Amino acid sequence: MSEFLIVILDHSKPGLVIAPCNQDEFVWSGRKLIDTGIRTIVGFFDWLRTDENEVIGVRLTILDEELDYLVPELARPDYVEELPRSVGIEIFFSEGRNYNDRNSDDQDFMDNWIYRSDDGTYAISFNAQYSIDSLKSNPAIQLAEQ
């Protein structure tokens, strides 16, 4: 069974929620986040891993040019970095930002749902079935269950 990591791009640090599946909507810190309905393949993602293979973030490379407008919106928080030429973002789950490129080349795609709240907060879901154990065992990452 797949588990999903929903990354809420909150103000000061990301909210990280483990969910059994993608959902049409959910509530985080009193805000309702609703699926935006984007059903194209958003792009591919890579779990950002250290030399010790510890997951510290995720990179989303957006393939659909019609979604390029999202990159600056998603890259607002300080822990999100916009990739060169605005092709995507890197989201860091804690203070660590040093990752090993060779350990960070999953190129998974599909199952990315993008959510938005009325106040403009975004969230993105990622199929985490192959990285869930690494996420759960990292003491620097605080996960919530949905």
DSSP file (Angstrom, degrees, kcal/mol; ACC not computed):
  #  RESIDUE AA STRUCTURE BP1 BP2  ACC     N-H-->O    O-->H-N    N-H-->O    O-->H-N    TCO  KAPPA ALPHA  PHI   PSI    X-CA   Y-CA   Z-CA
    1    1 A M              0   0    0      0, 0.0     2,-0.2     0, 0.0     0, 0.0   0.000 360.0 360.0 360.0 134.1    0.0    0.0    0.0
    2    2 A S        -     0   0    0     18,-0.1     2,-0.4   128,-0.0   125,-0.0  -0.487 360.0-158.0 -76.9 146.7    1.3    3.4   -0.9
    3    3 A E        -     0   0    0     -2,-0.2   125,-2.8    18,-0.0     2,-0.4  -0.953  10.6-144.4-120.3 148.5    1.7    6.2    1.6
    4    4 A F  E     -AB  19 127A   0     15,-3.3    15,-2.7    -2,-0.4     2,-0.6  -0.882   5.0-146.1-115.3 142.7    1.8    9.8    0.7
    5    5 A L  E     -AB  18 126A   0    121,-2.8   121,-2.1    -2,-0.4     2,-0.6  -0.941  14.5-160.4-102.4 120.9    3.7   12.7    2.1
    6    6 A I  E     -AB  17 125A   0     11,-3.2    11,-2.4    -2,-0.6     2,-0.7  -0.915   5.3-157.6-101.6 121.1    1.7   15.9    1.9
    7    7 A V  E     -AB  16 124A   0    117,-3.1   117,-2.0    -2,-0.6     2,-0.6  -0.881   1.8-157.5-102.9 113.5    4.0   18.9    2.2
    8    8 A I  E     -AB  15 123A   0      7,-3.3     7,-2.5    -2,-0.7     2,-2.2  -0.819  12.9-141.7 -92.8 121.1    2.2   22.0    3.4
    9    9 A L        +     0   0    0    113,-2.9   113,-0.5    -2,-0.6    -1,-0.1  -0.468  38.5 170.1 -84.7  69.5    4.2   25.1    2.4
   10   10 A D        -     0   0    0     -2,-2.2   112,-0.0     3,-0.3    -3,-0.0  -0.167  43.9 -93.9 -76.5 174.0    3.4   27.0    5.6
   11   11 A H  S    S+     0   0    0      1,-0.2    67,-0.5    66,-0.1    -1,-0.0   0.958 109.5  13.3 -60.1 -65.5    5.1   30.3    6.6
   12   12 A S  S    S+     0   0    0      1,-0.2    -1,-0.2    65,-0.1    67,-0.0   0.792 133.1   3.2 -92.6 -28.9    8.1   29.4    8.7
   13   13 A K  S    S-     0   0    0     -5,-0.0    -3,-0.3    65,-0.0    -1,-0.2  -0.988  82.3 -93.3-153.1 155.5    8.5   25.7    8.2
   14   14 A P        -     0   0    0      0, 0.0     2,-0.5     0, 0.0    -5,-0.2  -0.426  29.6-133.4 -73.0 143.2    6.9   23.0    6.1
   15   15 A G  E     -A    8   0A   0     -7,-2.5    -7,-3.3    -2,-0.1     2,-0.5  -0.822  22.0-159.7 -88.3 134.1    4.0   20.9    7.5
   16   16 A L  E     +A    7   0A   0    126,-0.5   128,-2.4    -2,-0.5     2,-0.4  -0.964  12.3 178.2-123.6 117.4    4.6   17.2    6.8
   17   17 A V  E     -Ac   6 144A   0    -11,-2.4   -11,-3.2    -2,-0.5     2,-0.5  -0.968  21.0-146.1-124.4 130.1    1.7   14.9    6.9
   18   18 A I  E     +Ac   5 145A   0    126,-3.3   128,-2.6    -2,-0.4   -13,-0.2  -0.838  27.0 177.2 -91.4 127.7    1.6   11.1    6.2
   19   19 A A  E     -A    4   0A   0    -15,-2.7   -15,-3.3    -2,-0.5     3,-0.1  -0.965  37.0-132.1-131.6 148.0   -1.6   10.1    4.5
   20   20 A P  S    S-     0   0    0      0, 0.0     2,-0.3     0, 0.0   -18,-0.1   0.713  88.7  -6.9 -72.4 -18.9   -2.8    6.7    3.2
   21   21 A C  S    S-     0   0    0    -17,-0.1     2,-0.1   -18,-0.1   -17,-0.1  -0.975  87.5 -75.4-162.2 168.0   -4.0    8.3    0.0
   22   22 A N        -     0   0    0     -2,-0.3     2,-0.3    -3,-0.1    90,-0.0  -0.461  49.9-155.5 -69.1 149.8   -4.5   11.6   -1.8
   23   23 A Q        -     0   0    0     -2,-0.1     3,-0.1     1,-0.1    12,-0.0  -0.902  25.5-126.7-129.2 154.3   -7.6   13.4   -0.6
   24   24 A D  S    S-     0   0    0     -2,-0.3    11,-3.1     1,-0.2     2,-0.3   0.837  92.7 -11.2 -68.3 -32.5   -9.9   16.0   -2.1
   25   25 A E  E     -D   34   0A   0      9,-0.2     2,-0.3    90,-0.1    -1,-0.2  -0.983  61.9-178.8-160.5 160.0   -9.4   18.3    0.9
   26   26 A F  E     -D   33   0A   0      7,-1.9     7,-3.2    -2,-0.3     2,-0.4  -0.970  26.6-115.5-157.4 165.0   -7.9   18.3    4.4
   27   27 A V  E     +D   32   0A   0     -2,-0.3     2,-0.4     5,-0.2     5,-0.2  -0.910  27.1 177.9-111.4 132.9   -7.5   20.7    7.3
   28   28 A W  E >  S-D   31   0A   0      3,-2.7     3,-2.3    -2,-0.4    -2,-0.0  -0.988  72.7 -17.8-134.7 122.9   -4.1   21.9    8.5
   29   29 A S  T 3  S-     0   0    0     -2,-0.4     3,-0.1     1,-0.3    -1,-0.1   0.873 129.2 -50.3  48.7  44.4   -3.7   24.5   11.4
   30   30 A G  T 3  S+     0   0    0      1,-0.2     2,-0.4     0, 0.0    -1,-0.3   0.462 116.3 113.5  78.9   1.0   -7.3   25.5   11.0
   31   31 A R  E <   -D   28   0A   0     -3,-2.3    -3,-2.7    86,-0.0     2,-0.6  -0.892  62.0-136.3-108.3 134.9   -7.1   26.1    7.2
   32   32 A K  E     -D   27   0A   0     -2,-0.4     2,-0.5    -5,-0.2    86,-0.5  -0.790  17.2-160.7 -88.2 122.9   -8.9   24.0    4.7
   33   33 A L  E     -D   26   0A   0     -7,-3.2    -7,-1.9    -2,-0.6     2,-0.4  -0.916   9.4-162.2-105.0 128.3   -6.7   23.0    1.8
   34   34 A I  E     -DE  25 116A   0     82,-2.3    82,-1.9    -2,-0.5    -9,-0.2  -0.889  27.2-102.7-116.9 138.7   -8.6   21.9   -1.3
   35   35 A D  E     - E   0 115A   0    -11,-3.1    80,-0.3    -2,-0.4   -11,-0.1  -0.346  25.4-143.4 -55.5 130.9   -7.3   20.0   -4.3
   36   36 A T        -     0   0    0     78,-3.1    -1,-0.2     2,-0.1    79,-0.1   0.631  32.6-121.2 -75.9 -13.1   -6.8   22.4   -7.2
   37   37 A G        +     0   0    0     77,-0.3     2,-0.6     1,-0.3    78,-0.1   0.529  57.7 152.7  86.0   4.5   -8.0   19.9   -9.7
   38   38 A I        +     0   0    0     76,-0.3    -1,-0.3     1,-0.2    76,-0.3  -0.595  12.0 170.1 -69.6 115.0   -4.7   19.9  -11.7
   39   39 A R        +     0   0    0     -2,-0.6    -1,-0.2    -3,-0.1     2,-0.1   0.287  37.9 101.1-115.7   8.3   -4.8   16.4  -13.2
   40   40 A T  S    S-     0   0    0      1,-0.1     2,-0.9    70,-0.0     3,-0.1  -0.390  94.0 -83.4 -80.2 169.6   -2.0   16.5  -15.7
   41   41 A I        -     0   0    0      1,-0.2    23,-0.2    -2,-0.1    22,-0.2  -0.690  43.5-160.5 -72.8 111.7    1.4   15.0  -14.9
   42   42 A V        -     0   0    0     -2,-0.9    21,-2.0    70,-0.2    22,-1.1   0.907  47.4 -86.8 -63.6 -43.4    2.8   17.9  -12.9
   43   43 A G  E     -G   62   0B   0     19,-0.3    67,-0.7    20,-0.2     2,-0.3  -0.965  51.5 -61.4 166.2-154.8    6.4   16.6  -13.3
   44   44 A F  E     -GH  61 109B   0     17,-1.8    17,-3.0    -2,-0.3     2,-0.3  -0.865  40.2-149.6-121.9 161.5    8.8   14.3  -11.6
   45   45 A F  E     -GH  60 108B   0     63,-3.3    63,-2.2    -2,-0.3     2,-0.4  -0.956   5.7-160.1-134.4 151.6   10.3   14.4   -8.1
   46   46 A D  E     -G   59   0B   0     13,-2.1    13,-3.0    -2,-0.3     2,-0.5  -0.993  23.2-127.4-127.0 131.9   13.4   13.3   -6.4
   47   47 A W  E     -G   58   0B   0     -2,-0.4     2,-0.6    11,-0.2    11,-0.3  -0.695  29.1-129.3 -75.3 127.4   13.9   12.7   -2.7
   48   48 A L  E     -G   57   0B   0      9,-2.4     8,-3.3    -2,-0.5     9,-1.0  -0.715  34.4-174.6 -84.3 117.5   16.9   14.8   -1.6
   49   49 A R  E     -G   55   0B   0     -2,-0.6    51,-3.5    51,-0.4    54,-0.2  -0.864  19.3-131.2-119.9 147.3   19.2   12.5    0.3
   50   50 A T    >   -     0   0    0      4,-2.0     3,-1.9    -2,-0.3    49,-0.1  -0.176  44.5 -89.3 -78.7 179.3   22.4   13.0    2.3
   51   51 A D  T 3  S+     0   0    0      1,-0.3    -1,-0.1    47,-0.2    48,-0.1   0.808 132.6  55.7 -59.0 -29.7   25.6   10.9    1.9
   52   52 A E  T 3  S-     0   0    0      2,-0.1    -1,-0.3     1,-0.0     3,-0.1   0.318 121.4-111.5 -86.4   8.0   24.1    8.7    4.6
   53   53 A N    <   +     0   0    0     -3,-1.9     2,-0.4     1,-0.2    -2,-0.1   0.710  66.9 150.4  69.4  23.8   20.9    8.3    2.4
   54   54 A E        -     0   0    0      1,-0.0    -4,-2.0    83,-0.0     2,-0.4  -0.751  49.0-123.0 -87.3 128.9   18.8   10.3    4.9
   55   55 A V  E     +G   49   0B   0     -2,-0.4    -6,-0.2    -6,-0.2     3,-0.1  -0.594  39.8 163.0 -74.6 125.2   15.9   12.1    3.2
   56   56 A I  E     -     0   0B   0     -8,-3.3    37,-2.6    -2,-0.4    38,-0.6   0.402  62.1 -26.0-120.8  -2.8   16.1   15.9    3.9
   57   57 A G  E     -GI  48  92B   0     -9,-1.0    -9,-2.4    35,-0.3     2,-0.3  -0.979  59.1-105.3 177.5-170.7   13.8   17.2    1.3
   58   58 A V  E     -GI  47  91B   0     33,-2.1    33,-3.1    -2,-0.3     2,-0.5  -0.998  14.5-147.1-145.7 142.3   12.2   16.8   -2.1
   59   59 A R  E     -GI  46  90B   0    -13,-3.0   -13,-2.1    -2,-0.3     2,-0.6  -0.946  11.3-163.3-110.6 129.0   12.8   18.3   -5.6
   60   60 A L  E     -GI  45  89B   0     29,-2.7    29,-2.1    -2,-0.5     2,-0.6  -0.959   0.6-164.7-113.1 117.2    9.8   18.8   -7.9
   61   61 A T  E     -GI  44  88B   0    -17,-3.0   -17,-1.8    -2,-0.6     2,-0.5  -0.909  16.1-141.9-101.7 118.3   10.7   19.4  -11.5
   62   62 A I  E     +G   43   0B   0     25,-2.8   -19,-0.3    -2,-0.6   -20,-0.1  -0.693  22.2 177.8 -87.1 124.6    7.6   20.7  -13.4
   63   63 A L        +     0   0    0    -21,-2.0     2,-0.8    -2,-0.5   -20,-0.2   0.715  58.7  83.4 -97.5 -25.6    7.3   19.4  -16.9
   64   64 A D    >   -     0   0    0    -22,-1.1     3,-2.4   -23,-0.2     4,-0.2  -0.722  64.7-156.7 -86.2 110.6    4.0   21.0  -18.0
   65   65 A E  G >  S+     0   0    0     -2,-0.8     3,-1.5     1,-0.3     4,-0.3   0.772  90.7  67.7 -59.1 -26.1    4.8   24.6  -19.2
   66   66 A E  G 3  S+     0   0    0      1,-0.3     3,-0.3     2,-0.1    -1,-0.3   0.664  98.8  52.6 -68.3 -13.6    1.3   25.6  -18.4
   67   67 A L  G X  S+     0   0    0     -3,-2.4     3,-2.1     1,-0.2     4,-0.5   0.358  75.2 102.8-101.6   4.3    2.1   25.1  -14.7
   68   68 A D  T X   +     0   0    0     -3,-1.5     3,-1.2     1,-0.3    -1,-0.2   0.798  69.4  69.8 -57.2 -29.0    5.2   27.4  -14.8
   69   69 A Y  T 3> S+     0   0    0     -3,-0.3     4,-0.7    -4,-0.3    -1,-0.3   0.751  90.7  62.9 -61.1 -22.6    3.2   30.1  -13.1
   70   70 A L  H <> S+     0   0    0     -3,-2.1     4,-3.0     1,-0.2     5,-0.3   0.793  83.0  77.7 -72.8 -28.3    3.1   28.0   -9.9
   71   71 A V  H <> S+     0   0    0     -3,-1.2     4,-1.9    -4,-0.5    -1,-0.2   0.914  97.0  41.7 -54.9 -53.5    6.9   28.0   -9.4
   72   72 A P  H  4 S+     0   0    0      0, 0.0    -1,-0.2     0, 0.0    -2,-0.2   0.861 115.7  52.5 -63.5 -31.7    7.1   31.5   -7.9
   73   73 A E  H >< S+     0   0    0     -4,-0.7     3,-0.9     1,-0.2    -2,-0.2   0.928 113.4  42.5 -65.5 -44.8    4.0   30.9   -5.8
   74   74 A L  H 3< S+     0   0    0     -4,-3.0    -1,-0.2     1,-0.2    -3,-0.2   0.769 108.5  60.8 -72.9 -26.1    5.4   27.6   -4.4
   75   75 A A  T 3< S+     0   0    0     -4,-1.9    -1,-0.2    -5,-0.3     5,-0.2   0.256  72.9 103.2 -88.8  12.8    8.9   29.1   -3.8
   76   76 A R    <   +     0   0    0     -3,-0.9    -1,-0.2    -5,-0.1    -2,-0.1   0.918  60.6  79.1 -64.0 -46.4    7.7   31.8   -1.4
   77   77 A P  S >  S-     0   0    0      0, 0.0     3,-1.6     0, 0.0   -65,-0.1  -0.270  86.3-120.7 -66.3 153.9    8.8   30.2    1.9
   78   78 A D  T 3  S+     0   0    0    -67,-0.5   -66,-0.1     1,-0.3   -67,-0.1   0.757 110.7  59.6 -63.7 -26.8   12.5   30.5    2.9
   79   79 A Y  T 3  S+     0   0    0     13,-0.0    13,-2.4     2,-0.0     2,-0.5   0.377  93.7  79.5 -86.5   5.3   12.9   26.7    3.0
   80   80 A V  E <   -J   91   0B   0     -3,-1.6     2,-0.4    11,-0.2    11,-0.2  -0.958  64.8-162.1-113.9 129.5   11.9   26.4   -0.7
   81   81 A E  E     -J   90   0B   0      9,-2.8     9,-2.5    -2,-0.5     2,-0.4  -0.929  16.1-130.9-113.4 133.9   14.4   27.1   -3.4
   82   82 A E  E     -J   89   0B   0     -2,-0.4     7,-0.3     7,-0.2     3,-0.1  -0.658  26.5-125.6 -80.1 133.1   13.5   27.9   -7.0
   83   83 A L    >   -     0   0    0      5,-2.8     3,-1.6    -2,-0.4     5,-0.3  -0.389  40.5 -79.1 -74.1 155.8   15.4   25.8   -9.5
   84   84 A P  G >  S+     0   0    0      0, 0.0     3,-1.1     0, 0.0    -1,-0.1  -0.207 119.1  17.4 -54.0 146.1   17.3   27.6  -12.3
   85   85 A R  G 3  S-     0   0    0      1,-0.2    -2,-0.1     2,-0.1    -3,-0.0   0.668 121.6 -88.1  61.4  19.6   15.2   28.7  -15.2
   86   86 A S  G <  S+     0   0    0     -3,-1.6    -1,-0.2     1,-0.1   -15,-0.2   0.839  86.0 140.8  53.5  39.8   12.1   28.3  -13.0
   87   87 A V    <   -     0   0    0     -3,-1.1   -25,-2.8    -4,-0.2     2,-0.3   0.515  69.8 -46.3 -89.6  -3.8   11.7   24.6  -13.9
   88   88 A G  E     -I   61   0B   0     -5,-0.3    -5,-2.8   -27,-0.3     2,-0.3  -0.990  59.4 -90.1 168.0-162.9   10.8   23.6  -10.3
   89   89 A I  E     -IJ  60  82B   0    -29,-2.1   -29,-2.7    -2,-0.3     2,-0.4  -0.943  11.2-141.1-141.0 157.3   11.5   23.8   -6.6
   90   90 A E  E     -IJ  59  81B   0     -9,-2.5    -9,-2.8    -2,-0.3     2,-0.5  -0.997  19.2-160.6-118.3 128.7   13.5   22.1   -3.9
   91   91 A I  E     -IJ  58  80B   0    -33,-3.1   -33,-2.1    -2,-0.4     2,-0.5  -0.943   3.7-156.0-111.8 124.8   11.7   21.9   -0.5
   92   92 A F  E     -I   57   0B   0    -13,-2.4   -35,-0.3    -2,-0.5     5,-0.1  -0.876   6.5-157.8-105.2 132.5   13.9   21.3    2.6
   93   93 A F  S    S+     0   0    0    -37,-2.6    49,-0.3    -2,-0.5     2,-0.2   0.629  74.2   1.3 -85.4 -15.6   12.3   19.7    5.6
   94   94 A S  S    S-     0   0    0    -38,-0.6    47,-0.1     2,-0.4   -38,-0.0  -0.768  98.8 -67.7-151.0-165.1   14.7   21.0    8.2
   95   95 A E  S    S+     0   0    0     -2,-0.2     2,-0.1    45,-0.1   -39,-0.0   0.813  98.8  96.9 -67.4 -30.7   17.9   23.1    8.4
   96   96 A G        +     0   0    0      1,-0.1    -2,-0.4     2,-0.0    -3,-0.1  -0.378  37.2 163.1 -66.1 131.8   20.1   20.7    6.5
   97   97 A R        +     0   0    0     -2,-0.1     2,-0.8    -5,-0.1    -1,-0.1   0.284  39.3 107.3-130.6   8.0   20.4   21.5    2.8
   98   98 A N        +     0   0    0    -50,-0.0     2,-0.3     2,-0.0   -47,-0.2  -0.802  44.6 166.2 -93.7 110.8   23.5   19.5    1.8
   99   99 A Y        -     0   0    0     -2,-0.8     2,-0.6   -49,-0.1   -49,-0.3  -0.841  38.2-116.8-123.0 161.6   22.4   16.5   -0.3
  100  100 A N    >   -     0   0    0    -51,-3.5     3,-0.8    -2,-0.3     4,-0.5  -0.868  15.4-151.5 -99.3 117.5   24.2   14.0   -2.5
  101  101 A D  G >  S+     0   0    0     -2,-0.6     3,-1.1     1,-0.2    -1,-0.1   0.859  96.1  56.2 -57.3 -37.4   23.1   14.3   -6.2
  102  102 A R  G 3  S+     0   0    0      1,-0.3     3,-0.3     2,-0.1    -1,-0.2   0.821 110.1  44.9 -67.0 -29.7   23.8   10.6   -6.8
  103  103 A N  G <  S+     0   0    0     -3,-0.8    -1,-0.3   -54,-0.2    -2,-0.2   0.445 108.3  62.4 -88.1  -0.9   21.5    9.6   -4.0
  104  104 A S    <   +     0   0    0     -3,-1.1    -1,-0.2    -4,-0.5     3,-0.1  -0.345  68.5 101.4-124.4  50.2   18.8   12.0   -5.1
  105  105 A D        +     0   0    0     -3,-0.3    -1,-0.1     1,-0.1   -59,-0.1  -0.262  29.1 132.4-131.6  49.3   17.8   10.8   -8.6
  106  106 A D        -     0   0    0    -59,-0.2   -60,-0.2    -3,-0.1    -1,-0.1   0.905  39.6-164.2 -65.3 -43.5   14.5    8.9   -8.1
  107  107 A Q        +     0   0    0    -62,-0.2     2,-0.2     1,-0.2   -61,-0.2   0.892  23.9 167.7  50.9  46.2   12.6   10.6  -11.0
  108  108 A D  E     -H   45   0B   0    -63,-2.2   -63,-3.3    19,-0.1     2,-0.3  -0.554   8.7-179.5 -76.9 149.6    9.3    9.4   -9.7
  109  109 A F  E     +H   44   0B   0    -65,-0.3   -65,-0.2    -2,-0.2     2,-0.1  -0.974  31.9  52.7-149.4 169.7    6.2   10.9  -11.1
  110  110 A M  S    S+     0   0    0    -67,-0.7    17,-0.5    -2,-0.3     3,-0.1  -0.123  77.2  67.2  89.4 167.1    2.5   10.8  -10.9
  111  111 A D        +     0   0    0      1,-0.2     2,-0.8    15,-0.1   -70,-0.1   0.613  62.8 137.7  63.0  15.7    0.4   11.1   -7.7
  112  112 A N        -     0   0    0    -69,-0.1     2,-0.4    14,-0.1   -70,-0.2  -0.830  28.5-179.1 -91.7 111.6    1.3   14.8   -7.2
  113  113 A W        -     0   0    0     -2,-0.8    12,-2.3    12,-0.2     2,-0.5  -0.885  15.9-146.5-105.2 142.4   -1.8   16.6   -6.2
  114  114 A I  E     - F   0 124A   0     -2,-0.4   -78,-3.1   -76,-0.3   -77,-0.3  -0.942  16.0-169.2-112.7 129.1   -1.5   20.4   -5.5
  115  115 A Y  E     -EF  35 123A   0      8,-3.2     8,-1.8    -2,-0.5     2,-0.3  -0.783   3.9-170.1-114.3 156.8   -3.7   21.9   -2.8
  116  116 A R  E     -EF  34 122A   0    -82,-1.9   -82,-2.3    -2,-0.3     6,-0.2  -0.994   9.4-148.1-147.7 142.6   -4.5   25.5   -2.0
  117  117 A S    >   -     0   0    0      4,-2.2     3,-1.7    -2,-0.3   -84,-0.2  -0.579  36.4-102.7-101.4 170.3   -6.2   27.3    0.9
  118  118 A D  T 3  S+     0   0    0    -86,-0.5   -85,-0.1     1,-0.3    -1,-0.1   0.795 121.9  56.3 -61.7 -28.4   -8.2   30.5    0.8
  119  119 A D  T 3  S-     0   0    0      2,-0.1    -1,-0.3     1,-0.0   -88,-0.0   0.387 124.2-101.2 -88.0   6.5   -5.3   32.4    2.3
  120  120 A G  S <  S+     0   0    0     -3,-1.7     2,-0.3     1,-0.3    -2,-0.1   0.521  70.8 148.3  91.8   5.8   -2.9   31.2   -0.5
  121  121 A T        -     0   0    0   -113,-0.0    -4,-2.2     1,-0.0    -1,-0.3  -0.588  31.9-154.2 -74.1 133.0   -1.1   28.4    1.3
  122  122 A Y  E     - F   0 116A   0   -113,-0.5  -113,-2.9    -2,-0.3     2,-0.3  -0.732  13.3-173.5-105.8 157.0   -0.1   25.6   -1.0
  123  123 A A  E     -BF   8 115A   0     -8,-1.8    -8,-3.2    -2,-0.3     2,-0.4  -0.981   5.9-159.9-143.5 150.6    0.5   21.9   -0.3
  124  124 A I  E     -BF   7 114A   0   -117,-2.0  -117,-3.1    -2,-0.3     2,-0.3  -0.996  10.0-142.5-133.1 136.7    1.8   19.2   -2.6
  125  125 A S  E     -B    6   0A   0    -12,-2.3     2,-0.4    -2,-0.4  -119,-0.2  -0.779  14.9-170.5-100.0 147.1    1.4   15.4   -2.2
  126  126 A F  E     -B    5   0A   0   -121,-2.1  -121,-2.8    -2,-0.3     2,-0.6  -0.999  30.2-117.5-133.9 134.2    4.2   12.9   -3.1
  127  127 A N  E     +B    4   0A   0    -17,-0.5  -123,-0.2    -2,-0.4     3,-0.2  -0.631  35.8 178.6 -69.6 117.1    3.9    9.1   -3.3
  128  128 A A    >>  +     0   0    0   -125,-2.8     4,-1.7    -2,-0.6     3,-1.2   0.106  35.8 123.6-111.1  20.5    6.4    8.2   -0.5
  129  129 A Q  T 34 S+     0   0    0   -126,-0.3     4,-0.2     1,-0.3    -1,-0.2   0.807  82.5  39.2 -57.5 -31.0    6.1    4.4   -0.6
  130  130 A Y  T 34 S+     0   0    0     -3,-0.2    -1,-0.3     1,-0.1     4,-0.1   0.565 124.7  37.4 -94.7  -8.6    9.8    3.9   -1.2
  131  131 A S  T <> S+     0   0    0     -3,-1.2     4,-2.2     2,-0.1    -2,-0.2   0.378  83.0 100.5-120.0   1.5   11.0    6.7    1.2
  132  132 A I  H  X S+     0   0    0     -4,-1.7     4,-2.6     1,-0.2     5,-0.2   0.871  81.8  52.1 -63.0 -38.5    8.6    6.5    4.0
  133  133 A D  H  > S+     0   0    0      1,-0.2     4,-1.7     2,-0.2    -1,-0.2   0.909 110.5  48.3 -65.0 -40.6   10.9    4.6    6.4
  134  134 A S  H  > S+     0   0    0      2,-0.2     4,-0.7     1,-0.2    -1,-0.2   0.892 112.6  49.1 -65.6 -39.4   13.7    7.1    5.8
  135  135 A L  H >< S+     0   0    0     -4,-2.2     3,-0.7     1,-0.2    -2,-0.2   0.927 112.4  47.4 -64.5 -44.8   11.3   10.0    6.5
  136  136 A K  H 3< S+     0   0    0     -4,-2.6    -1,-0.2     1,-0.2    -2,-0.2   0.794 111.8  50.2 -69.0 -28.2   10.0    8.4    9.7
  137  137 A S  H 3< S+     0   0    0     -4,-1.7    -1,-0.2    -5,-0.2    -2,-0.2   0.553  84.0  99.8 -90.1  -6.4   13.4    7.6   11.1
  138  138 A N    X<  -     0   0    0     -3,-0.7     3,-1.6    -4,-0.7    -4,-0.0  -0.708  58.5-159.7 -82.9 112.5   14.9   11.1   10.6
  139  139 A P  T 3  S+     0   0    0      0, 0.0    -1,-0.2     0, 0.0    -4,-0.0   0.706  88.1  63.1 -65.9 -18.8   14.7   12.8   14.0
  140  140 A A  T 3  S+     0   0    0     -3,-0.0     2,-0.5     2,-0.0   -45,-0.1   0.611  92.8  76.6 -79.9 -11.1   15.0   16.3   12.4
  141  141 A I    <   -     0   0    0     -3,-1.6     2,-0.7    -6,-0.2   -47,-0.1  -0.882  67.7-155.3-106.8 127.6   11.7   15.7   10.5
  142  142 A Q        -     0   0    0     -2,-0.5  -126,-0.5   -49,-0.3     2,-0.3  -0.895  16.7-170.0-103.5 113.1    8.4   16.1   12.4
  143  143 A L        -     0   0    0     -2,-0.7     2,-0.3    -7,-0.1  -126,-0.2  -0.773   8.6-159.6-103.2 144.9    5.7   14.1   10.7
  144  144 A A  E     -c   17   0A   0   -128,-2.4  -126,-3.3    -2,-0.3     2,-0.4  -0.885  18.2-127.3-115.1 153.6    1.9   14.2   11.5
  145  145 A E  E      c   18   0A   0     -2,-0.3  -126,-0.2  -128,-0.2  -128,-0.0  -0.806 360.0 360.0-100.3 142.7   -0.5   11.4   10.6
  146  146 A Q              0   0    0   -128,-2.6  -127,-0.1    -2,-0.4    -1,-0.1   0.370 360.0 360.0-105.5 360.0   -3.7   12.2    8.6
